[in-house]
Amino acid sequence: MKRLRHNKLLGIAIGESSLVVAEVIAGQRPRISRAATFVYPTGTTLQDAPALGAALADFLRDNHFSTRTAVVGLPAKWLLVKPKEVPPANAETLSGILRLQAEGEFSSELKDLVYDYAGEADAAKASWVLLMAAPRRQIENLLALCKAAKLNLVAIMPSALALGAAVSPDHSTDNALVLSVSAAGAELTAQRGGRALALRHLRAADSERLFVSELRRTISTMPPADAPREIILWDDTGMNSATLAKSLGMSVRGANLASLRVESPLSNGNGEDGRYGAAVALALAGLSPPPMPIDFLHPRIAAALPRRFPRWVIPSVAAAILLIALGIYAWNDLLQQQADVAKRQQQVDQMQPELKVAEAFVSRISFAQAWHGDEPRYLACLRDLTEAFPEDGTSYATALTIHGLTTTVQSKTIETGLLAGQLSGKTSEQQRVSTILDKIKRSGAFADVTLGGTQDAGRGREVAFTITFVYHPPARSAGAATMAVAGARQNLQP
């Protein structure tokens, strides 16, 4: 569907408990005329679209927004995203290919989702696109919201995708990662050649350590880049870009509304650029020449073909064919089973001597098994190691070996009840290795704890280490464990 050009648009970035609105006027250098945040009234959600839309209409009027034509942005957490490599094809063929793949990729039925894709068809070579699906009920809620707010809806697209496209309209930031952080969560897109290669939703940044850890893992799963990457940060939580760059070991550049090539009374260092970036980018996507990166209001993936028969015909025909096939299968299966039974009976008759010997052996083993009692020593050891291992976000185990200790008394090998083990792991620096060693020693459940050595892991400042130990279950006293260790030490020698 051909999209009309507009001189003024609202960009509305939807959230779970609030939405951000920005009004942008077209021009050689677009201008932001006003922007504001609308917090949903208490007890109202997107499921209450008519009531929420009426409140939004009052909000737009009270804040003097002069246009009611809008582009709405969806949060990444609502979306199902799959990168797809597609063969050379024109736009119509590509739409059909992706519709067939969507049927197999997503577990929900087609009627429950709205599909579209980011990327363009290329008839000359294979290319990559992002296949996306949004819940149909959420799209319907947004349509009802806009109707109640008396908004003329132009398009519905992911907010993060609009922000990524607006940051680099001239491809000057190829291989960039665009990160948008707010109190509700974070969204990350990977850019290359002016288009998005990946889209991810991340946890809120209320715990910087956990957030950085998740961000590092997410970046490692992004498509590889052919040049050093840079993170472009849009922040509404007070995150420090220099601190984030140090934690990630890569360049991080703070973004502002000026980087979108717009005139803005908001870009004055008051910290609101990160809040309004997505809403402004959505409006710019609507003002720019088509095509848009993606549009769930006018998806390019074709809807299901209309039914040519009554709804009951296809299930009835399918059921009849299934019954006939089952009948044929059952008859053939019965004949095959009868032949198998005769063959197996002959085998059983030939195996009778071996079966009698095996039954006697099983009887003896079953009798002996009743005298064996399992001890959860290994589980207890794993538990105590877990409690002694620090949760600092940078230290982790890579291997663990545990085995029982024995000692020799009067030429007899006796179980000591102790466990010997070796723990291998990695952490960020040498000092943390000493901290881990001390915590294991102080736990009271381990004896003979020794650092086997450390070495550079070859990944920045990571250090690999090995710790050997002897573990005594809680029921043993520390003194008894020490004596048993001394008696069994000879079994630990290489």
N, C-alpha and C positions, 0 to 999 in steps of 0.2 A: 504494500500500500504506500503510495507516495505521500511523503510528509510535507505539510505546509510550512513555509517560513514564517517566523514570528519576530516582532520587534521587541517584545518584552515577555519574560517567562519567570515563573516561580520554580525553584528547585526545592523539593521536599524530601529530606532524608528521614525515613521512617525508623523508629526505635521501638523497644518493648514498652517503655513508659513515657516517652516523649518523642517529639519530632522537631527537626530544625528546618526553617524556611528561609530562603534567600531570594530576593527579587533582583534580576539582572536585566539591564537594558542593552540591546544590541548596538553595535557600532564598530568602527575600526579598532577601538580598544573598548570592549564591553565595560559597563559600569554597574557596580552594585549599588542600588538605590536604598535598600533596607534589608535587614536580616534580624531574625528573632527565634527564640526557642519556645515551643509550645509544650508545656507539661500536661499530660492527660489529667482530667479531673479525677479526684479520689473515687475509686471503685469503678472506673471506666477503662475498658481495654479496647483493642481493635475488634474484638468480637461484638462490641456494642457500637457498630459502625454508624448507625443513624444518630445516636446521641453524641458520639464523639465528633461526627461531621458537623453537627449544629454548633458545638462548642468551638470547633476550628473556624467556622465561618465568622463567629463573633470575634475571635482572636484576630483574624486577618483584617476585619473591619476596624477594630480598636487600634491596631498597629499601623493603619493607613497603607496597607498593601493595595496597589492600584490595579493589578491584573489578577485574573482568576484562571489563567491558562498555566498548566503545571506539568512538570516531569517529576514522577515519584520514584524514589530509590529504595530498593529492598536491602535489608541487612544480610550479610553473607551467611549467617547462621540459619536462615530459612532455606538455603539453596543446596541442591545436590549437584556436584560439579565433577565431570569426567573429561580429562584431556583425550583427544582422539586424533589419530593420524588417518587421513582420508586420501583416497586415490585421486588422480586427476579427474575432474568432473565439473560440469556447469552447475549453476545455482539450483536448478530444479532437481537435477540428479542427486546433488549433495543433500538436499532436504530430504529426499526419499531414503537415502542411505542412513542418515542420522536418525530418522524416525524408526527404522528397523532396528538399529543398534540400541535406541532408547528402550524398546520393548524388552530387550534382554539384559540391559545394564541396571535398570532400576526396578526394585521389587514391587513398588506400588503400581496399581493399574494405570493405564494411560488416562483414563477419565479423571483420576485424582490429581494429576500433575499437568502443568503447562510447560512446554519445552521450547527452547530456542538455543542458538549457539553463537559464540563470539568468534569471528574470523570470516574469511572470504573464500569462496570457491576459486580454484585455479585449474583451468582446463589443460595446462601444460605440464604440471608436476604435482606430486603429492604434497600435502600441507597438513598443518596441525590446527585444530579448532578446539574450543572449550564447549562441550555439550553440557547444558544446564537445565535443571528442572526446578520449578517453584510450585509449592502446594496450591492447587486451584482454589481452595477455600480462602487462602490469604489474598489471592488476586481478587476474588469476589468481594472480600471484606474491604479492600482498597477501593474497588469500584463503587461500593455502597458509601464509603466514607467521602469520596470525592463528589458523589451525587448529592449527599446531604450538605456538604460544604459549598455546593454550587460551583465546583471547579470544572474547568474544561481540561480533561486529562489527555495529554499528548502521547506519553510513553511511560512504561514501567520497566526499570532496569536496575541492576545491582549498583548500589552507591559506590562501592569500592572500584568497580569497573569504570564508572564515570570519572572518578578521581584519578585513576591511573592514566586514562586517556587524556585528561585535561592537563596533567603535569608535563607531558612531553608531546605537544602537538607537532613539533618539527623533528621528532626522533632524537633530540639532543641528549636524552638520558636513556639510551639503549642499555639493556642489561640492568636496569634499575629495579629495586624492590620498593614498592610504595606501601608504607605502613601507616595506618590510621588508628590511633589509640583514643578511646573514650572510657568513661566510667563503666559502661555496659559491656565492654569487650574491645577486641582489636581485630582489624581486617588487613590482610596482606595480599598484594598482587605482585606477580613477576612480569616485568615488561620487556619486550624485545621488538625492535622494529616498529614502535608505535602501537603495539597490540599486546594484549594480556595473554600470557602462557599458563598462568595458574592463579587460583583464588582460594584463600584459606581464611577460616574464622579461628581466632585464638581467644584464650581466657582473658578476663579483665586483669589490669596491671596493678591490682591492689597489693600483691606480693611480688616485688621486683625480681627476687631470686627465682621464683617459680615461673614468672612470665618470661624472663630471659632464657631459662632452660627450655621452655616450650618453643620459644621463637627460634632458638638455635636448632632444635630438632626439625622444625618446620622448614627452615631455610635449607637444611641438608636434603630434604625431599623435593625441593624445587627443581625444575629442568636445568641442566648444566648451562653455564654461560661461557661465551668465548672471550670474555674480558673480565677484569676485576669488577665486582658488583658494589653498588652503593645503595644504602637505604635512604629513601626520602621520607622523613618523619612528619606526619600531621598529628599533633598531640593536643589533647584537651584535659590532661591530668597532671601537668607539671613535670613530665619526664624530661630528664637532662640528656640531650643528644650526645654530649661528650662522654658521659658515664656509660650510656648504652653502647657507644662505639668501642669503648675500652672493654666492656664485658663480652661483646661479640667478636672483637678482633677484626672489624671491617669499618669502612667509612659510613658515617651517619650524618645526613644533612637535614637540618630543620627546615620545613617548608612554611610558606606564608601565602596569603592571598595574592601578593604581588607576583609570585611565581606562576600564577595562572594567567598572567598578562591581562589583568583587569584593574580598573580604577576602583578603589574601595576606601570609604571613610573608616572602615573597621581595622585596617592594617596599620595600626599605630602603636604596636608593642603592648597592647592590653591583654594579650594572651588568648584572644578569641578566634584567631585565624584557624586553629585546629578544629574548633567547634563548627565553623561554618564552611570549611573547605569542601566537604562532600555535597552540601546543598548547592553551593555556587557551581561546582563541577557538573551537577545534574542540569542546572539551568543552561550552562554553556553547551552541554551535549544537545539540548533541544534547539539552541540558537545556531549551532554549527550546521554546515551543509550535510545532507545525508550521505552515507548511511550511518545510523547510530551503532555503537558496538554490539548492543543486544536490546531487544524490546519484547517483553512478555505480553504487551498489549496487542502487538501485531507480530506474532512469532513467524519465523520463516519455515519452521518445521510444520508440515501440513497436518491438519487434523484428520481424524479417522474418517474413512469414506462412509457416506450415508448407507444405511441398510436398504437392500433391494427386496428383502423378504420379511415377513412378519417375524417378530422376535423369537417366537416359539419354534419356527421351522428348523433353524440351524441346530439348536440343541437336540431336537427330536431326531433329525437325520443322523447326527453324530452318535446319539445313543443307540440307534438301530444298527449302524455300522459296527459300533463297539460290541454289541451283543452277538452279532454274527461272527466277528473276529474272535471273541472269547469262546464261542461254541467250537469253532474249528480248532482253536488253540487247546481247549480242554480235551478234545478227542485225541489229538495227536499226543498231548502230554500224558494221557492215560495209557496209551499204547507204549510210550517210551518208558513210563514208570513200571509197567508190568515186566518189560524186558529187563530193566535195571534190577527189579526185585529178584527175578530168577537168577541173574548173574551174581548179585551180592550174596544170595543164599548159598550158592555154590562156593563162593569165597569163604563165607563163614564156616561152612562144613570143613573146608580144608585147613582153617586156622584154629580149630578146636584145641589141638595140643598146646599151641603157643598161648591161647587164651587162658588155659588152666594155670600155666606158669605165671602169667601176668597177674591173674587174680590173687594168687598166693603172695606175690610181691607187693601188690597194692594193700593187701590186708596187713602185712607187717609194717609198711610205711605209715598207714593210718593209725595203727596202734602206737607207734613211736611219736607221731605228730602230737598226740594228746599230751605228751610229757614236755612239750616245748612252749615256753612263754615269751612272746615278743616284748622287747624293751624299747621305748621310744627315745633311745639315746641320740640317734642321729637328728630327729626332729628337735629335741631340746638343744642340741648344739647349733643347729641352724637358727633357732629362735634367739639364743644368747648372742650369736654373732650379729644377727640383725639389730638387736638392741644396743650392742656395743658400737656398731658401725654408724658414723655421724651422718645426719641428713643435712649436708651443706650445699647440695645442688651441684657440686663439682667432683665429688668422690664416688666411685662405683667399683663393684667387683667385676672381674672378667673371668675368673675360674676358681673353683673350690674342690679340693680333694680331701676326703675323710675316710679313715679306715680304723678298725679296732686294734688295740694294743694287747700283746700277749707277753708273758714272761715264762722262764724256764725254772722249775723247782724240782730238784731231784730227778732230772732227766725227763720231766713231764711238762708239756706246754699247757699253760693255764691262762684263761682269759682274765685280764686285769679289770675289765669293765670300763676302761678309759678309751678315748678316741684320739688319734693323732691326725693332724690335718695341715694342709697348706692352702693359704688364701692368696690369690693374685688379684691385683686391682690397679686402678689408675686414679690420679687426683691432679689438682692444678699446680701444686708446688710442694717442695721438700718438707716445709714446716707441717703441712697437713698430714704427711706420712707419719711424722712423730706423734701428732695428735691421735691418729687412728691407732697406732701402736699402744699409746698410753691408755686409751679408752678400753681396749681389749684387755690389757693387763689389770686395770682397775675393776673390771666387771666381777672378779672373784670366781668365775667359772672356768678360767683358763690358767694353765701353768706352763712354764718353759716356753713363754712367748718370745720369739726371736725374729728379728728383721733379716730376711734373707738377702736383701739388697735392693737398690733402686737404680733406675736408669731413665734417661730421657725417652719419652714415648714417641717423639718425632711429630707431635701435633701441637705446635706452639709451645706453651709452657707446661704441657702435661707430663707427669712423672709416673712411670710404672713401678710397682713395688711387689714384693713377695714376703709374706709373714707365715712362719710355721708356729704350731702351737700343740699343746696337749689339753684335751678337754675332759673335765670330770663332771659327771652328772650332779644335779643339785643334792641328791641323797648322800653323796660322799662328802666328807669333810675335806678342807683344804690340806690338812696335814696328811691325811691318808692318801690323798691324790699325789702329794709330793713324794711320799715314800714309794708309791706304786710307779711313779714316773722314773725315780732313780733305779728301781728294779728292772724297768722295761726299757731304759734308755739305749741299751745295747741293740735292741731291735730297730731303733731309728737310724743307726749308723748306715751310711751308704755302702 
